[in-house]
Amino acid sequence: MQAGLGLLRLSPRAFWAATPRELAAALAPFGTVAGEAPARAALIALMRRFPDRDSSN
């Protein structure tokens, strides 16, 4: 939201109407496009390091 509303100065209506692909294309010149998704092993390591906590406990 910060990139869309602040950096790109989109109106809220234009921001919420944009698709993820459109936002990524608009942000590409700023170098803010994310890389590839983490490999499965890296994701599992992150999940072990930062487990979800059950809020009912």
C-alpha atoms as an extended CHARMM CRD file, in Angstrom:
* protein
*
        57  EXT
         1         1  MET       CA              0.0000000000        0.0000000000        0.0000000000  PROA      1               0.0000000000
         2         2  GLN       CA              2.8300000000        2.3570000000        0.8310000000  PROA      2               0.0000000000
         3         3  ALA       CA              4.3810000000        1.8410000000       -2.6200000000  PROA      3               0.0000000000
         4         4  GLY       CA              1.0820000000        2.1870000000       -4.4600000000  PROA      4               0.0000000000
         5         5  LEU       CA             -0.3330000000        5.1410000000       -2.5850000000  PROA      5               0.0000000000
         6         6  GLY       CA              2.9150000000        6.8650000000       -1.6160000000  PROA      6               0.0000000000
         7         7  LEU       CA              5.5350000000        6.0870000000       -4.2320000000  PROA      7               0.0000000000
         8         8  LEU       CA              3.2500000000        5.7820000000       -7.2520000000  PROA      8               0.0000000000
         9         9  ARG       CA              0.7580000000        8.3290000000       -5.8440000000  PROA      9               0.0000000000
        10        10  LEU       CA             -2.2150000000        6.2880000000       -7.0140000000  PROA      10              0.0000000000
        11        11  SER       CA             -5.6320000000        7.2620000000       -5.7720000000  PROA      11              0.0000000000
        12        12  PRO       CA             -7.1510000000        4.6960000000       -3.4040000000  PROA      12              0.0000000000
        13        13  ARG       CA             -9.6600000000        3.7790000000       -6.1130000000  PROA      13              0.0000000000
        14        14  ALA       CA             -6.8790000000        3.1990000000       -8.7010000000  PROA      14              0.0000000000
        15        15  PHE       CA             -4.7820000000        1.2820000000       -6.1800000000  PROA      15              0.0000000000
        16        16  TRP       CA             -7.5450000000       -1.1450000000       -5.2390000000  PROA      16              0.0000000000
        17        17  ALA       CA             -8.5750000000       -1.5820000000       -8.8840000000  PROA      17              0.0000000000
        18        18  ALA       CA             -5.0400000000       -2.5140000000       -9.9810000000  PROA      18              0.0000000000
        19        19  THR       CA             -4.0540000000       -6.1540000000      -10.3320000000  PROA      19              0.0000000000
        20        20  PRO       CA             -0.8890000000       -7.4930000000       -8.6720000000  PROA      20              0.0000000000
        21        21  ARG       CA              0.6540000000       -7.7940000000      -12.1410000000  PROA      21              0.0000000000
        22        22  GLU       CA             -0.1160000000       -4.1250000000      -12.9040000000  PROA      22              0.0000000000
        23        23  LEU       CA              1.3500000000       -2.9790000000       -9.6060000000  PROA      23              0.0000000000
        24        24  ALA       CA              4.4870000000       -5.0660000000      -10.1460000000  PROA      24              0.0000000000
        25        25  ALA       CA              4.9440000000       -3.5870000000      -13.6260000000  PROA      25              0.0000000000
        26        26  ALA       CA              4.4870000000       -0.0530000000      -12.2930000000  PROA      26              0.0000000000
        27        27  LEU       CA              7.0010000000       -0.6510000000       -9.4980000000  PROA      27              0.0000000000
        28        28  ALA       CA              9.6210000000       -2.4270000000      -11.6360000000  PROA      28              0.0000000000
        29        29  PRO       CA             11.5470000000        0.7690000000      -12.5400000000  PROA      29              0.0000000000
        30        30  PHE       CA             11.9660000000        1.4950000000       -8.8260000000  PROA      30              0.0000000000
        31        31  GLY       CA             13.6030000000       -1.8810000000       -8.1730000000  PROA      31              0.0000000000
        32        32  THR       CA             10.8720000000       -2.8960000000       -5.7450000000  PROA      32              0.0000000000
        33        33  VAL       CA              9.7540000000       -6.0650000000       -7.5030000000  PROA      33              0.0000000000
        34        34  ALA       CA             10.2100000000       -9.0990000000       -5.2820000000  PROA      34              0.0000000000
        35        35  GLY       CA             12.3920000000      -11.9990000000       -6.2800000000  PROA      35              0.0000000000
        36        36  GLU       CA             11.4550000000      -15.6280000000       -6.5220000000  PROA      36              0.0000000000
        37        37  ALA       CA              9.6440000000      -17.4810000000       -3.7970000000  PROA      37              0.0000000000
        38        38  PRO       CA             11.9150000000      -19.2410000000       -1.2960000000  PROA      38              0.0000000000
        39        39  ALA       CA             12.8530000000      -22.8490000000       -1.9410000000  PROA      39              0.0000000000
        40        40  ARG       CA             10.9030000000      -25.4390000000        0.0440000000  PROA      40              0.0000000000
        41        41  ALA       CA             13.8390000000      -26.1250000000        2.3860000000  PROA      41              0.0000000000
        42        42  ALA       CA             14.2200000000      -22.4140000000        3.1650000000  PROA      42              0.0000000000
        43        43  LEU       CA             10.4830000000      -22.0840000000        3.7820000000  PROA      43              0.0000000000
        44        44  ILE       CA             10.4860000000      -25.0500000000        6.1510000000  PROA      44              0.0000000000
        45        45  ALA       CA             13.4610000000      -23.5830000000        8.0290000000  PROA      45              0.0000000000
        46        46  LEU       CA             11.6310000000      -20.2580000000        8.3940000000  PROA      46              0.0000000000
        47        47  MET       CA              8.4680000000      -22.0180000000        9.5640000000  PROA      47              0.0000000000
        48        48  ARG       CA             10.4550000000      -23.8590000000       12.2360000000  PROA      48              0.0000000000
        49        49  ARG       CA             12.2240000000      -20.6890000000       13.3100000000  PROA      49              0.0000000000
        50        50  PHE       CA              9.0560000000      -18.5750000000       13.3980000000  PROA      50              0.0000000000
        51        51  PRO       CA              6.1170000000      -20.9030000000       14.1320000000  PROA      51              0.0000000000
        52        52  ASP       CA              2.5650000000      -19.6220000000       14.1470000000  PROA      52              0.0000000000
        53        53  ARG       CA              1.2750000000      -19.2560000000       17.6320000000  PROA      53              0.0000000000
        54        54  ASP       CA             -2.1870000000      -20.3820000000       18.6360000000  PROA      54              0.0000000000
        55        55  SER       CA             -3.9280000000      -17.3020000000       20.0370000000  PROA      55              0.0000000000
        56        56  SER       CA             -6.2150000000      -19.4230000000       22.2640000000  PROA      56              0.0000000000
        57        57  ASN       CA             -3.3410000000      -20.4340000000       24.5760000000  PROA      57              0.0000000000
